[in-house]
C-alpha cells in the first residue's frame, strides 16, 4: 500500500533563476547583461510565440513594447 506521501506527492520546487531577474523588473533588457543566468533562459517580447512545454529549471523573462523587463517566471 502506498504511503500518504506517495498518494499525494508535492509538486517539485521551482528551480529557475527568477529571483536573480526580479530586481531588474522595470529596467531595460540590457540590464540582463549585468548578470550571468544559468541556462535555460527564454526572453519573451510582447506577442511572442513560445512552446508550451513546462520546465521548472527554465527562467522566462517577459518584456514590454519598450524592451523593459516586466516579469520573470519559471516554466
N, CA, C and O atoms as a Tripos MOL2 file, in Angstrom:
@<TRIPOS>MOLECULE
protein
  300   299    75     0     0
PROTEIN
NO_CHARGES

@<TRIPOS>ATOM
      1 N           0.8540   -1.1850    0.0000 N.3       1 UNK1
      2 CA          0.0000    0.0000    0.0000 C.3       1 UNK1
      3 C           0.8970    1.2450    0.0000 C.2       1 UNK1
      4 O           1.8730    1.2960    0.7480 O.2       1 UNK1
      5 N           0.5760    2.2640   -0.8410 N.am      2 UNK2
      6 CA          1.4110    3.4650   -0.8890 C.3       2 UNK2
      7 C           1.3060    4.2920    0.3880 C.2       2 UNK2
      8 O           0.2750    4.3120    1.0610 O.2       2 UNK2
      9 N           2.3870    4.9580    0.6930 N.am      3 UNK3
     10 CA          2.3830    5.8570    1.8460 C.3       3 UNK3
     11 C           1.6040    7.1170    1.4820 C.2       3 UNK3
     12 O           1.3700    7.3650    0.3000 O.2       3 UNK3
     13 N           1.1940    7.9240    2.4730 N.am      4 UNK4
     14 CA          0.4890    9.1740    2.1580 C.3       4 UNK4
     15 C           1.2880   10.0780    1.2270 C.2       4 UNK4
     16 O           0.7020   10.7460    0.3750 O.2       4 UNK4
     17 N           2.6010   10.1170    1.3660 N.am      5 UNK5
     18 CA          3.4200   10.9700    0.5020 C.3       5 UNK5
     19 C           3.3710   10.4850   -0.9410 C.2       5 UNK5
     20 O           3.4200   11.2940   -1.8680 O.2       5 UNK5
     21 N           3.2750    9.1820   -1.1390 N.am      6 UNK6
     22 CA          3.1970    8.6330   -2.4910 C.3       6 UNK6
     23 C           1.8230    8.8560   -3.0980 C.2       6 UNK6
     24 O           1.6950    8.9710   -4.3170 O.2       6 UNK6
     25 N           0.8100    8.9170   -2.2740 N.am      7 UNK7
     26 CA         -0.5440    9.1350   -2.7610 C.3       7 UNK7
     27 C          -0.7600   10.5810   -3.1820 C.2       7 UNK7
     28 O          -1.4750   10.8430   -4.1500 O.2       7 UNK7
     29 N          -0.1650   11.4990   -2.4860 N.am      8 UNK8
     30 CA         -0.3560   12.9240   -2.7510 C.3       8 UNK8
     31 C           0.9990   13.6150   -2.8050 C.2       8 UNK8
     32 O           1.3460   14.3630   -1.8910 O.2       8 UNK8
     33 N           1.7750   13.3750   -3.8710 N.am      9 UNK9
     34 CA          3.1030   13.9900   -3.9230 C.3       9 UNK9
     35 C           3.0150   15.5000   -4.0580 C.2       9 UNK9
     36 O           2.1220   16.0300   -4.7200 O.2       9 UNK9
     37 N           3.9460   16.1740   -3.4270 N.am     10 UNK10
     38 CA          4.0090   17.6280   -3.5300 C.3      10 UNK10
     39 C           4.7150   17.9860   -4.8290 C.2      10 UNK10
     40 O           5.6370   17.2820   -5.2430 O.2      10 UNK10
     41 N           4.2970   19.0710   -5.4790 N.am     11 UNK11
     42 CA          4.9860   19.4700   -6.7020 C.3      11 UNK11
     43 C           6.4380   19.8420   -6.4040 C.2      11 UNK11
     44 O           6.7650   20.3150   -5.3160 O.2      11 UNK11
     45 N           7.2870   19.6200   -7.3820 N.am     12 UNK12
     46 CA          8.7060   19.9670   -7.2230 C.3      12 UNK12
     47 C           8.8550   21.4740   -7.0620 C.2      12 UNK12
     48 O           8.1070   22.2460   -7.6610 O.2      12 UNK12
     49 N           9.8010   21.8790   -6.2710 N.am     13 UNK13
     50 CA         10.0520   23.3120   -6.0610 C.3      13 UNK13
     51 C          10.5940   23.9320   -7.3450 C.2      13 UNK13
     52 O          11.3040   23.2850   -8.1150 O.2      13 UNK13
     53 N          10.2520   25.1720   -7.5520 N.am     14 UNK14
     54 CA         10.7860   25.8730   -8.7160 C.3      14 UNK14
     55 C          12.2880   26.0190   -8.5490 C.2      14 UNK14
     56 O          12.7850   26.3230   -7.4650 O.2      14 UNK14
     57 N          12.9890   25.7980   -9.6310 N.am     15 UNK15
     58 CA         14.4390   25.8510   -9.5410 C.3      15 UNK15
     59 C          15.0510   26.7500  -10.6070 C.2      15 UNK15
     60 O          16.2250   26.5960  -10.9420 O.2      15 UNK15
     61 N          14.2840   27.6750  -11.1380 N.am     16 UNK16
     62 CA         14.8440   28.5950  -12.1320 C.3      16 UNK16
     63 C          15.4680   29.8010  -11.4190 C.2      16 UNK16
     64 O          15.4660   29.8820  -10.1910 O.2      16 UNK16
     65 N          15.9880   30.7100  -12.1940 N.am     17 UNK17
     66 CA         16.7110   31.8610  -11.6460 C.3      17 UNK17
     67 C          15.8670   33.1370  -11.6260 C.2      17 UNK17
     68 O          16.4050   34.2370  -11.7530 O.2      17 UNK17
     69 N          14.5580   32.9970  -11.4680 N.am     18 UNK18
     70 CA         13.7060   34.1920  -11.4940 C.3      18 UNK18
     71 C          14.0800   35.1910  -10.3950 C.2      18 UNK18
     72 O          13.9250   36.3970  -10.5850 O.2      18 UNK18
     73 N          14.5650   34.7080   -9.2580 N.am     19 UNK19
     74 CA         14.9470   35.6160   -8.1760 C.3      19 UNK19
     75 C          16.1250   36.5050   -8.5630 C.2      19 UNK19
     76 O          16.2930   37.5880   -8.0030 O.2      19 UNK19
     77 N          16.9340   36.0610   -9.5080 N.am     20 UNK20
     78 CA         18.0500   36.8810   -9.9820 C.3      20 UNK20
     79 C          17.5470   38.0130  -10.8860 C.2      20 UNK20
     80 O          18.1690   39.0730  -10.9620 O.2      20 UNK20
     81 N          16.4310   37.7870  -11.5620 N.am     21 UNK21
     82 CA         15.8900   38.7570  -12.5170 C.3      21 UNK21
     83 C          14.9290   39.7370  -11.8560 C.2      21 UNK21
     84 O          14.8210   40.8850  -12.2860 O.2      21 UNK21
     85 N          14.2390   39.2970  -10.8250 N.am     22 UNK22
     86 CA         13.2150   40.1300  -10.1770 C.3      22 UNK22
     87 C          13.7110   41.5400   -9.8260 C.2      22 UNK22
     88 O          12.9580   42.4930  -10.0290 O.2      22 UNK22
     89 N          14.9290   41.7260   -9.3130 N.am     23 UNK23
     90 CA         15.3760   43.0980   -9.0200 C.3      23 UNK23
     91 C          15.5260   43.9790  -10.2700 C.2      23 UNK23
     92 O          15.6500   45.1990  -10.1620 O.2      23 UNK23
     93 N          15.5140   43.3550  -11.4470 N.am     24 UNK24
     94 CA         15.6860   44.1100  -12.6850 C.3      24 UNK24
     95 C          14.3620   44.5110  -13.3230 C.2      24 UNK24
     96 O          14.3540   45.1640  -14.3670 O.2      24 UNK24
     97 N          13.2530   44.1330  -12.7180 N.am     25 UNK25
     98 CA         11.9470   44.4840  -13.2880 C.3      25 UNK25
     99 C          11.8330   46.0010  -13.3880 C.2      25 UNK25
    100 O          12.1310   46.7350  -12.4450 O.2      25 UNK25
    101 N          11.3900   46.4430  -14.5630 N.am     26 UNK26
    102 CA         11.2670   47.8740  -14.8480 C.3      26 UNK26
    103 C          12.4710   48.4370  -15.5870 C.2      26 UNK26
    104 O          12.4170   49.5520  -16.1060 O.2      26 UNK26
    105 N          13.5570   47.6730  -15.6380 N.am     27 UNK27
    106 CA         14.7660   48.1290  -16.3240 C.3      27 UNK27
    107 C          14.7960   47.6040  -17.7550 C.2      27 UNK27
    108 O          14.0790   46.6630  -18.0970 O.2      27 UNK27
    109 N          15.6280   48.2180  -18.5810 N.am     28 UNK28
    110 CA         15.8010   47.8030  -19.9630 C.3      28 UNK28
    111 C          16.4030   46.3970  -20.0040 C.2      28 UNK28
    112 O          17.1360   45.9980  -19.0990 O.2      28 UNK28
    113 N          16.0810   45.6530  -21.0650 N.am     29 UNK29
    114 CA         16.5890   44.2790  -21.1830 C.3      29 UNK29
    115 C          18.1120   44.2130  -21.1850 C.2      29 UNK29
    116 O          18.6820   43.1560  -20.9120 O.2      29 UNK29
    117 N          18.7760   45.3180  -21.4870 N.am     30 UNK30
    118 CA         20.2430   45.3340  -21.4530 C.3      30 UNK30
    119 C          20.7660   45.1130  -20.0340 C.2      30 UNK30
    120 O          21.9310   44.7610  -19.8530 O.2      30 UNK30
    121 N          19.9150   45.3180  -19.0270 N.am     31 UNK31
    122 CA         20.3120   45.0580  -17.6400 C.3      31 UNK31
    123 C          20.6040   43.5750  -17.4290 C.2      31 UNK31
    124 O          21.3260   43.2130  -16.4990 O.2      31 UNK31
    125 N          20.0530   42.7170  -18.2790 N.am     32 UNK32
    126 CA         20.3180   41.2840  -18.1740 C.3      32 UNK32
    127 C          21.7810   40.9660  -18.4630 C.2      32 UNK32
    128 O          22.2830   39.9240  -18.0410 O.2      32 UNK32
    129 N          22.4720   41.8570  -19.1820 N.am     33 UNK33
    130 CA         23.8890   41.6600  -19.4830 C.3      33 UNK33
    131 C          24.7630   41.7760  -18.2370 C.2      33 UNK33
    132 O          25.9280   41.3800  -18.2560 O.2      33 UNK33
    133 N          24.2100   42.3100  -17.1700 N.am     34 UNK34
    134 CA         24.9980   42.5130  -15.9440 C.3      34 UNK34
    135 C          24.9910   41.2940  -15.0260 C.2      34 UNK34
    136 O          25.7160   41.2620  -14.0320 O.2      34 UNK34
    137 N          24.1710   40.2880  -15.3560 N.am     35 UNK35
    138 CA         24.1060   39.0810  -14.5370 C.3      35 UNK35
    139 C          24.3440   37.8550  -15.4120 C.2      35 UNK35
    140 O          24.1340   37.8910  -16.6250 O.2      35 UNK35
    141 N          24.7750   36.7990  -14.7950 N.am     36 UNK36
    142 CA         25.0170   35.5470  -15.5060 C.3      36 UNK36
    143 C          23.9340   34.5490  -15.1040 C.2      36 UNK36
    144 O          23.9810   33.9620  -14.0230 O.2      36 UNK36
    145 N          22.9570   34.3690  -15.9950 N.am     37 UNK37
    146 CA         21.8410   33.4720  -15.7160 C.3      37 UNK37
    147 C          22.1660   32.0590  -16.1860 C.2      37 UNK37
    148 O          22.7110   31.8730  -17.2730 O.2      37 UNK37
    149 N          21.8330   31.0730  -15.3730 N.am     38 UNK38
    150 CA         22.0370   29.6910  -15.8110 C.3      38 UNK38
    151 C          21.0180   29.3180  -16.8930 C.2      38 UNK38
    152 O          19.8750   29.7740  -16.8660 O.2      38 UNK38
    153 N          21.4430   28.4940  -17.8300 N.am     39 UNK39
    154 CA         20.5290   28.0020  -18.8620 C.3      39 UNK39
    155 C          19.5630   27.0160  -18.2350 C.2      39 UNK39
    156 O          19.8980   26.3710  -17.2420 O.2      39 UNK39
    157 N          18.3970   26.8900  -18.7850 N.am     40 UNK40
    158 CA         17.8450   27.5720  -19.9430 C.3      40 UNK40
    159 C          17.1550   28.8790  -19.5580 C.2      40 UNK40
    160 O          16.5990   29.0180  -18.4690 O.2      40 UNK40
    161 N          17.2110   29.8380  -20.4990 N.am     41 UNK41
    162 CA         16.5780   31.1460  -20.3280 C.3      41 UNK41
    163 C          15.7800   31.4290  -21.5970 C.2      41 UNK41
    164 O          16.2330   31.1370  -22.7030 O.2      41 UNK41
    165 N          14.6040   31.9940  -21.4290 N.am     42 UNK42
    166 CA         13.7700   32.3740  -22.5740 C.3      42 UNK42
    167 C          13.3310   33.8130  -22.3640 C.2      42 UNK42
    168 O          12.6710   34.1320  -21.3750 O.2      42 UNK42
    169 N          13.7010   34.6850  -23.3040 N.am     43 UNK43
    170 CA         13.3190   36.0990  -23.2520 C.3      43 UNK43
    171 C          12.1670   36.2870  -24.2310 C.2      43 UNK43
    172 O          12.2670   35.9410  -25.4080 O.2      43 UNK43
    173 N          11.0740   36.8430  -23.7190 N.am     44 UNK44
    174 CA          9.8330   36.9040  -24.4810 C.3      44 UNK44
    175 C           9.3540   38.3410  -24.6860 C.2      44 UNK44
    176 O           8.7790   38.9360  -23.7740 O.2      44 UNK44
    177 N           9.5870   38.9030  -25.8790 N.am     45 UNK45
    178 CA          8.9940   40.2000  -26.2000 C.3      45 UNK45
    179 C           7.4640   40.0470  -26.2890 C.2      45 UNK45
    180 O           6.9620   38.9230  -26.3180 O.2      45 UNK45
    181 N           6.7260   41.1520  -26.3310 N.am     46 UNK46
    182 CA          5.2690   41.0730  -26.4250 C.3      46 UNK46
    183 C           4.8360   40.2380  -27.6350 C.2      46 UNK46
    184 O           5.4580   40.2960  -28.6960 O.2      46 UNK46
    185 N           3.7810   39.4750  -27.4640 N.am     47 UNK47
    186 CA          3.1750   38.6610  -28.5230 C.3      47 UNK47
    187 C           4.1110   37.5930  -29.0790 C.2      47 UNK47
    188 O           3.9590   37.1730  -30.2260 O.2      47 UNK47
    189 N           5.0610   37.1590  -28.2880 N.am     48 UNK48
    190 CA          5.9880   36.1110  -28.7210 C.3      48 UNK48
    191 C           5.2680   34.7750  -28.8290 C.2      48 UNK48
    192 O           4.3350   34.4790  -28.0830 O.2      48 UNK48
    193 N           5.7310   33.9940  -29.7710 N.am     49 UNK49
    194 CA          5.2820   32.6130  -29.8710 C.3      49 UNK49
    195 C           6.2320   31.7970  -29.0020 C.2      49 UNK49
    196 O           7.4460   31.9890  -29.0590 O.2      49 UNK49
    197 N           5.6820   30.8820  -28.1940 N.am     50 UNK50
    198 CA          6.5400   30.0620  -27.3430 C.3      50 UNK50
    199 C           5.9860   28.6550  -27.2700 C.2      50 UNK50
    200 O           4.7950   28.4260  -27.4800 O.2      50 UNK50
    201 N           6.8570   27.7300  -26.9730 N.am     51 UNK51
    202 CA          6.4210   26.3580  -26.7920 C.3      51 UNK51
    203 C           5.6330   26.2540  -25.4960 C.2      51 UNK51
    204 O           5.7450   27.1130  -24.6210 O.2      51 UNK51
    205 N           4.8430   25.2110  -25.3790 N.am     52 UNK52
    206 CA          4.0050   25.0510  -24.1930 C.3      52 UNK52
    207 C           4.5760   24.0280  -23.2210 C.2      52 UNK52
    208 O           3.9240   23.6620  -22.2430 O.2      52 UNK52
    209 N           5.7900   23.5700  -23.4900 N.am     53 UNK53
    210 CA          6.3960   22.6230  -22.5620 C.3      53 UNK53
    211 C           6.7570   23.3440  -21.2710 C.2      53 UNK53
    212 O           7.1810   24.5000  -21.2910 O.2      53 UNK53
    213 N           6.5870   22.6590  -20.1640 N.am     54 UNK54
    214 CA          6.8370   23.2720  -18.8600 C.3      54 UNK54
    215 C           8.1360   22.7170  -18.2920 C.2      54 UNK54
    216 O           8.2860   21.5100  -18.1050 O.2      54 UNK54
    217 N           9.0670   23.6180  -18.0220 N.am     55 UNK55
    218 CA         10.3590   23.2300  -17.4510 C.3      55 UNK55
    219 C          10.6110   24.0610  -16.2060 C.2      55 UNK55
    220 O          10.7840   25.2770  -16.2940 O.2      55 UNK55
    221 N          10.6320   23.4240  -15.0590 N.am     56 UNK56
    222 CA         10.8460   24.1370  -13.7960 C.3      56 UNK56
    223 C          12.1920   24.8470  -13.7590 C.2      56 UNK56
    224 O          12.3470   25.8340  -13.0400 O.2      56 UNK56
    225 N          13.1700   24.3600  -14.5240 N.am     57 UNK57
    226 CA         14.5030   24.9410  -14.4850 C.3      57 UNK57
    227 C          14.6780   26.1060  -15.4600 C.2      57 UNK57
    228 O          15.7230   26.7570  -15.4550 O.2      57 UNK57
    229 N          13.6730   26.3790  -16.2970 N.am     58 UNK58
    230 CA         13.8030   27.4470  -17.2930 C.3      58 UNK58
    231 C          13.3300   28.7820  -16.7220 C.2      58 UNK58
    232 O          12.2450   28.8750  -16.1480 O.2      58 UNK58
    233 N          14.1550   29.8090  -16.8850 N.am     59 UNK59
    234 CA         13.7950   31.1690  -16.4920 C.3      59 UNK59
    235 C          13.1940   31.8630  -17.7080 C.2      59 UNK59
    236 O          13.8260   31.9490  -18.7600 O.2      59 UNK59
    237 N          11.9850   32.3490  -17.5580 N.am     60 UNK60
    238 CA         11.2930   33.0970  -18.6130 C.3      60 UNK60
    239 C          11.2650   34.5580  -18.2020 C.2      60 UNK60
    240 O          11.0030   34.8910  -17.0460 O.2      60 UNK60
    241 N          11.5390   35.4220  -19.1690 N.am     61 UNK61
    242 CA         11.5790   36.8570  -18.8930 C.3      61 UNK61
    243 C          10.6810   37.5580  -19.8980 C.2      61 UNK61
    244 O          10.9450   37.5290  -21.1000 O.2      61 UNK61
    245 N           9.6240   38.1870  -19.4100 N.am     62 UNK62
    246 CA          8.7080   38.9230  -20.2680 C.3      62 UNK62
    247 C           9.1600   40.3720  -20.3900 C.2      62 UNK62
    248 O           9.5420   41.0060  -19.4060 O.2      62 UNK62
    249 N           9.1080   40.8880  -21.6290 N.am     63 UNK63
    250 CA          9.4590   42.2780  -21.9090 C.3      63 UNK63
    251 C           8.2260   43.0330  -22.3690 C.2      63 UNK63
    252 O           7.2920   42.4350  -22.9020 O.2      63 UNK63
    253 N           8.2170   44.3460  -22.1670 N.am     64 UNK64
    254 CA          7.1300   45.1600  -22.6960 C.3      64 UNK64
    255 C           7.5200   45.6790  -24.0830 C.2      64 UNK64
    256 O           8.5750   45.3260  -24.6100 O.2      64 UNK64
    257 N           6.6700   46.5090  -24.6600 N.am     65 UNK65
    258 CA          6.8950   47.0350  -26.0020 C.3      65 UNK65
    259 C           8.1640   47.8780  -26.1000 C.2      65 UNK65
    260 O           8.7310   48.0190  -27.1840 O.2      65 UNK65
    261 N           8.6120   48.4360  -24.9810 N.am     66 UNK66
    262 CA          9.8110   49.2820  -24.9710 C.3      66 UNK66
    263 C          11.0750   48.5010  -24.6110 C.2      66 UNK66
    264 O          12.1480   49.0870  -24.4660 O.2      66 UNK66
    265 N          10.9500   47.1810  -24.4660 N.am     67 UNK67
    266 CA         12.1130   46.3660  -24.1330 C.3      67 UNK67
    267 C          12.4650   46.3630  -22.6590 C.2      67 UNK67
    268 O          13.5820   45.9990  -22.2910 O.2      67 UNK67
    269 N          11.5250   46.7650  -21.8050 N.am     68 UNK68
    270 CA         11.7480   46.7220  -20.3630 C.3      68 UNK68
    271 C          11.2750   45.3880  -19.8020 C.2      68 UNK68
    272 O          10.3190   44.7940  -20.3020 O.2      68 UNK68
    273 N          11.9410   44.9360  -18.7790 N.am     69 UNK69
    274 CA         11.5950   43.6880  -18.1100 C.3      69 UNK69
    275 C          10.3430   43.9230  -17.2630 C.2      69 UNK69
    276 O          10.3080   44.8300  -16.4320 O.2      69 UNK69
    277 N           9.3170   43.0990  -17.4810 N.am     70 UNK70
    278 CA          8.0790   43.2730  -16.7330 C.3      70 UNK70
    279 C           7.7500   42.0950  -15.8290 C.2      70 UNK70
    280 O           6.9440   42.2200  -14.9070 O.2      70 UNK70
    281 N           8.3880   40.9240  -16.0980 N.am     71 UNK71
    282 CA          8.0760   39.7500  -15.2720 C.3      71 UNK71
    283 C           9.1330   38.6820  -15.4790 C.2      71 UNK71
    284 O           9.6920   38.5400  -16.5660 O.2      71 UNK71
    285 N           9.3940   37.9400  -14.4270 N.am     72 UNK72
    286 CA         10.2650   36.7640  -14.5100 C.3      72 UNK72
    287 C           9.5170   35.6080  -13.8760 C.2      72 UNK72
    288 O           8.8930   35.7570  -12.8260 O.2      72 UNK72
    289 N           9.5860   34.4480  -14.5260 N.am     73 UNK73
    290 CA          8.8340   33.3000  -14.0360 C.3      73 UNK73
    291 C           9.5050   31.9990  -14.4880 C.2      73 UNK73
    292 O          10.2630   31.9640  -15.4570 O.2      73 UNK73
    293 N           9.1950   30.9440  -13.7490 N.am     74 UNK74
    294 CA          9.7340   29.6150  -14.0760 C.3      74 UNK74
    295 C           8.7140   28.8740  -14.9300 C.2      74 UNK74
    296 O           7.5050   29.0170  -14.7460 O.2      74 UNK74
    297 N           9.2140   28.0970  -15.8490 N.am     75 UNK75
    298 CA          8.2930   27.2700  -16.6260 C.3      75 UNK75
    299 C           8.7400   26.9880  -18.0150 C.2      75 UNK75
    300 O           8.0430   26.3010  -18.7610 O.2      75 UNK75
@<TRIPOS>BOND
     1     1     2 1
     2     2     3 1
     3     3     4 2
     4     3     5 am
     5     5     6 1
     6     6     7 1
     7     7     8 2
     8     7     9 am
     9     9    10 1
    10    10    11 1
    11    11    12 2
    12    11    13 am
    13    13    14 1
    14    14    15 1
    15    15    16 2
    16    15    17 am
    17    17    18 1
    18    18    19 1
    19    19    20 2
    20    19    21 am
    21    21    22 1
    22    22    23 1
    23    23    24 2
    24    23    25 am
    25    25    26 1
    26    26    27 1
    27    27    28 2
    28    27    29 am
    29    29    30 1
    30    30    31 1
    31    31    32 2
    32    31    33 am
    33    33    34 1
    34    34    35 1
    35    35    36 2
    36    35    37 am
    37    37    38 1
    38    38    39 1
    39    39    40 2
    40    39    41 am
    41    41    42 1
    42    42    43 1
    43    43    44 2
    44    43    45 am
    45    45    46 1
    46    46    47 1
    47    47    48 2
    48    47    49 am
    49    49    50 1
    50    50    51 1
    51    51    52 2
    52    51    53 am
    53    53    54 1
    54    54    55 1
    55    55    56 2
    56    55    57 am
    57    57    58 1
    58    58    59 1
    59    59    60 2
    60    59    61 am
    61    61    62 1
    62    62    63 1
    63    63    64 2
    64    63    65 am
    65    65    66 1
    66    66    67 1
    67    67    68 2
    68    67    69 am
    69    69    70 1
    70    70    71 1
    71    71    72 2
    72    71    73 am
    73    73    74 1
    74    74    75 1
    75    75    76 2
    76    75    77 am
    77    77    78 1
    78    78    79 1
    79    79    80 2
    80    79    81 am
    81    81    82 1
    82    82    83 1
    83    83    84 2
    84    83    85 am
    85    85    86 1
    86    86    87 1
    87    87    88 2
    88    87    89 am
    89    89    90 1
    90    90    91 1
    91    91    92 2
    92    91    93 am
    93    93    94 1
    94    94    95 1
    95    95    96 2
    96    95    97 am
    97    97    98 1
    98    98    99 1
    99    99   100 2
   100    99   101 am
   101   101   102 1
   102   102   103 1
   103   103   104 2
   104   103   105 am
   105   105   106 1
   106   106   107 1
   107   107   108 2
   108   107   109 am
   109   109   110 1
   110   110   111 1
   111   111   112 2
   112   111   113 am
   113   113   114 1
   114   114   115 1
   115   115   116 2
   116   115   117 am
   117   117   118 1
   118   118   119 1
   119   119   120 2
   120   119   121 am
   121   121   122 1
   122   122   123 1
   123   123   124 2
   124   123   125 am
   125   125   126 1
   126   126   127 1
   127   127   128 2
   128   127   129 am
   129   129   130 1
   130   130   131 1
   131   131   132 2
   132   131   133 am
   133   133   134 1
   134   134   135 1
   135   135   136 2
   136   135   137 am
   137   137   138 1
   138   138   139 1
   139   139   140 2
   140   139   141 am
   141   141   142 1
   142   142   143 1
   143   143   144 2
   144   143   145 am
   145   145   146 1
   146   146   147 1
   147   147   148 2
   148   147   149 am
   149   149   150 1
   150   150   151 1
   151   151   152 2
   152   151   153 am
   153   153   154 1
   154   154   155 1
   155   155   156 2
   156   155   157 am
   157   157   158 1
   158   158   159 1
   159   159   160 2
   160   159   161 am
   161   161   162 1
   162   162   163 1
   163   163   164 2
   164   163   165 am
   165   165   166 1
   166   166   167 1
   167   167   168 2
   168   167   169 am
   169   169   170 1
   170   170   171 1
   171   171   172 2
   172   171   173 am
   173   173   174 1
   174   174   175 1
   175   175   176 2
   176   175   177 am
   177   177   178 1
   178   178   179 1
   179   179   180 2
   180   179   181 am
   181   181   182 1
   182   182   183 1
   183   183   184 2
   184   183   185 am
   185   185   186 1
   186   186   187 1
   187   187   188 2
   188   187   189 am
   189   189   190 1
   190   190   191 1
   191   191   192 2
   192   191   193 am
   193   193   194 1
   194   194   195 1
   195   195   196 2
   196   195   197 am
   197   197   198 1
   198   198   199 1
   199   199   200 2
   200   199   201 am
   201   201   202 1
   202   202   203 1
   203   203   204 2
   204   203   205 am
   205   205   206 1
   206   206   207 1
   207   207   208 2
   208   207   209 am
   209   209   210 1
   210   210   211 1
   211   211   212 2
   212   211   213 am
   213   213   214 1
   214   214   215 1
   215   215   216 2
   216   215   217 am
   217   217   218 1
   218   218   219 1
   219   219   220 2
   220   219   221 am
   221   221   222 1
   222   222   223 1
   223   223   224 2
   224   223   225 am
   225   225   226 1
   226   226   227 1
   227   227   228 2
   228   227   229 am
   229   229   230 1
   230   230   231 1
   231   231   232 2
   232   231   233 am
   233   233   234 1
   234   234   235 1
   235   235   236 2
   236   235   237 am
   237   237   238 1
   238   238   239 1
   239   239   240 2
   240   239   241 am
   241   241   242 1
   242   242   243 1
   243   243   244 2
   244   243   245 am
   245   245   246 1
   246   246   247 1
   247   247   248 2
   248   247   249 am
   249   249   250 1
   250   250   251 1
   251   251   252 2
   252   251   253 am
   253   253   254 1
   254   254   255 1
   255   255   256 2
   256   255   257 am
   257   257   258 1
   258   258   259 1
   259   259   260 2
   260   259   261 am
   261   261   262 1
   262   262   263 1
   263   263   264 2
   264   263   265 am
   265   265   266 1
   266   266   267 1
   267   267   268 2
   268   267   269 am
   269   269   270 1
   270   270   271 1
   271   271   272 2
   272   271   273 am
   273   273   274 1
   274   274   275 1
   275   275   276 2
   276   275   277 am
   277   277   278 1
   278   278   279 1
   279   279   280 2
   280   279   281 am
   281   281   282 1
   282   282   283 1
   283   283   284 2
   284   283   285 am
   285   285   286 1
   286   286   287 1
   287   287   288 2
   288   287   289 am
   289   289   290 1
   290   290   291 1
   291   291   292 2
   292   291   293 am
   293   293   294 1
   294   294   295 1
   295   295   296 2
   296   295   297 am
   297   297   298 1
   298   298   299 1
   299   299   300 2
@<TRIPOS>SUBSTRUCTURE
     1 UNK1         2 RESIDUE 1 A UNK
     2 UNK2         6 RESIDUE 1 A UNK
     3 UNK3        10 RESIDUE 1 A UNK
     4 UNK4        14 RESIDUE 1 A UNK
     5 UNK5        18 RESIDUE 1 A UNK
     6 UNK6        22 RESIDUE 1 A UNK
     7 UNK7        26 RESIDUE 1 A UNK
     8 UNK8        30 RESIDUE 1 A UNK
     9 UNK9        34 RESIDUE 1 A UNK
    10 UNK10       38 RESIDUE 1 A UNK
    11 UNK11       42 RESIDUE 1 A UNK
    12 UNK12       46 RESIDUE 1 A UNK
    13 UNK13       50 RESIDUE 1 A UNK
    14 UNK14       54 RESIDUE 1 A UNK
    15 UNK15       58 RESIDUE 1 A UNK
    16 UNK16       62 RESIDUE 1 A UNK
    17 UNK17       66 RESIDUE 1 A UNK
    18 UNK18       70 RESIDUE 1 A UNK
    19 UNK19       74 RESIDUE 1 A UNK
    20 UNK20       78 RESIDUE 1 A UNK
    21 UNK21       82 RESIDUE 1 A UNK
    22 UNK22       86 RESIDUE 1 A UNK
    23 UNK23       90 RESIDUE 1 A UNK
    24 UNK24       94 RESIDUE 1 A UNK
    25 UNK25       98 RESIDUE 1 A UNK
    26 UNK26      102 RESIDUE 1 A UNK
    27 UNK27      106 RESIDUE 1 A UNK
    28 UNK28      110 RESIDUE 1 A UNK
    29 UNK29      114 RESIDUE 1 A UNK
    30 UNK30      118 RESIDUE 1 A UNK
    31 UNK31      122 RESIDUE 1 A UNK
    32 UNK32      126 RESIDUE 1 A UNK
    33 UNK33      130 RESIDUE 1 A UNK
    34 UNK34      134 RESIDUE 1 A UNK
    35 UNK35      138 RESIDUE 1 A UNK
    36 UNK36      142 RESIDUE 1 A UNK
    37 UNK37      146 RESIDUE 1 A UNK
    38 UNK38      150 RESIDUE 1 A UNK
    39 UNK39      154 RESIDUE 1 A UNK
    40 UNK40      158 RESIDUE 1 A UNK
    41 UNK41      162 RESIDUE 1 A UNK
    42 UNK42      166 RESIDUE 1 A UNK
    43 UNK43      170 RESIDUE 1 A UNK
    44 UNK44      174 RESIDUE 1 A UNK
    45 UNK45      178 RESIDUE 1 A UNK
    46 UNK46      182 RESIDUE 1 A UNK
    47 UNK47      186 RESIDUE 1 A UNK
    48 UNK48      190 RESIDUE 1 A UNK
    49 UNK49      194 RESIDUE 1 A UNK
    50 UNK50      198 RESIDUE 1 A UNK
    51 UNK51      202 RESIDUE 1 A UNK
    52 UNK52      206 RESIDUE 1 A UNK
    53 UNK53      210 RESIDUE 1 A UNK
    54 UNK54      214 RESIDUE 1 A UNK
    55 UNK55      218 RESIDUE 1 A UNK
    56 UNK56      222 RESIDUE 1 A UNK
    57 UNK57      226 RESIDUE 1 A UNK
    58 UNK58      230 RESIDUE 1 A UNK
    59 UNK59      234 RESIDUE 1 A UNK
    60 UNK60      238 RESIDUE 1 A UNK
    61 UNK61      242 RESIDUE 1 A UNK
    62 UNK62      246 RESIDUE 1 A UNK
    63 UNK63      250 RESIDUE 1 A UNK
    64 UNK64      254 RESIDUE 1 A UNK
    65 UNK65      258 RESIDUE 1 A UNK
    66 UNK66      262 RESIDUE 1 A UNK
    67 UNK67      266 RESIDUE 1 A UNK
    68 UNK68      270 RESIDUE 1 A UNK
    69 UNK69      274 RESIDUE 1 A UNK
    70 UNK70      278 RESIDUE 1 A UNK
    71 UNK71      282 RESIDUE 1 A UNK
    72 UNK72      286 RESIDUE 1 A UNK
    73 UNK73      290 RESIDUE 1 A UNK
    74 UNK74      294 RESIDUE 1 A UNK
    75 UNK75      298 RESIDUE 1 A UNK
